[in-house]
């Protein structure tokens, strides 16, 4: 194992549970009994880990404490998981399927606020580009700050970094598949949000790039992950700002590193859609759509 792989596992505390095959694995029951007990135990453990993220050893989570908090039968739990490491293995698999950030209500509120404060910016092509640039600047900063403080997102990053070191091949494949499925669903939702917003403000993907909104979402997500990881060891990245007026911005403002990255990626792929005709009815439609937008619509 490479040195950096060892350090990741030591820091995250996963080494006790994913580097070694679990005790008594051969005696693990193949068929689930008391499925409701299993679900309540896993959800309780995930909730307990969610309070601080998967950043320390799982030893701080007591199986007996999970049983008490879940309010389930102790004997039923030990029939399903005769060994503690078997339970934690299933917890890791459960986390892998759920530890992906979503679209937050705060983002929709910020979108609504930015557009409401700049009603006149929908009237010309230059101002519309400036409006999208301002949306990127503020939404990227909000995403960065929220996810940097998110225990769920730290868990997501930890699992992506460490799952290849799971010794048991079947469990490793379960975690890989769960991470892949959750990641694909996340990218699809981000792509749909960008497609909706681009269409709303009269933009399209540039045909010269041969890109898709999934491509755009993947690059944006990679940039976000990278800066959140970097900020873990260099917290100053969170507060670092550049005073600038880039990417057709209407006003000079403070730009975070993530906002600069997002705008650079987005404007490398987006362009005004020549098929969109702007008139008073379209402007009114945009305002009404933004006013009634909900997080579930993105």
Beta strands, then each sheet from edge to edge (+ up, - down):
strand 1: 203-205
strand 2: 241-244
strand 3: 253-256
strand 4: 270-272
sheet 1: 1+ 4-
sheet 2: 2+ 3-
end
